[in-house]
């Protein structure tokens, strides 16, 4: 959510603002769901992190820039791996 806001502030990108807010809200919802239904919440988070990883992979390949695409690729990819591991193990964090 913060990244979307920063993209809007620095470049005037409404697309960054909207996508950052939507993905951030989905991830907050996934975190809340995981308190009661851990596999469902982790699954929603994994799908969202996977989509974000794909988006930032494409942006990084297109620009080759570390900021912001490479950094966000690292964050989203790491979170996707952690969530996949948590689902595979059947345990939470």
N, C-alpha and C positions, 0 to 999 in steps of 0.2 A: 504494500500500500504506500509505503514511504517512497519506494523507487518510482512508482507511477506519479506521485506528487512531484518528486524532483524532476522527472522528465518533462512534466507539464511546465514547471517553473523555469527550467533552463531553456527548453526548446519550444515551449508553447504547444506541446504534443498532447492533444486531447485523447488520442488513442492510447498513449502511455498511462494517462490518468485513469481512463475508463478500465483498461485491462488490469492495471494494478489494483484498483478498488475491487473489481469483480473477483480476481484471483485471491486477493487478501481476505475478502468476505467468505469465499468458499472454504479457504483454509481455516479460518476461525470457526466456521460451522463444523468442519471436519473434526477439529480439536474438541469442540463441545460434544459432538456425537460420540467421540471415542471415550468419553467419560462413562457412558452407559452401554455402548455397543462398540467395544474396541475394534473388532475386525472391520466393521462398516466404516467407522471414522478413519481408520488407517487406510482403508481402501480408497476412500474419497480423496484423502490427502495424497496417496500414491499416484492416483490418476492425474490429479491436478499438477503435482510436481513433475510427473512424466511429460505432460503437455508443455509445461513451462521449460523443461529441459530441451525439448524439441524446438520450441520457438527460439530460445537463446542459442542453441547450437546453430540454427540457420542464420541468425543474425551475426554470430561470431564468425562463421564461415564466410559470410558476405563482406564483413568489414575488417576482420582480423584484429579488431581492437579489444584490448583488455577491459576497458571501461566503456559502457556498462555491460556489454554482451558477455565477455569472458568471465567477469566476476559473477554475474547472475547465472551463467551456465554452471559455474562451480558450485554455487549455493544450491540451485535447484537440483542438480545432479546428485549432490551429496545427500540432500534430504530424501530424494527418491530412493537412493540406495538404503538409507537408514529405515525408511518405511517398509521397503520390500523385505529387509532383514527381519524387522519386527513382525511382519505378517507371516513370514516363513517360519519363524521360531514360535509363533503362537503366543508371544509374550509382548507386553508393552514395554515402555521405557521405564 
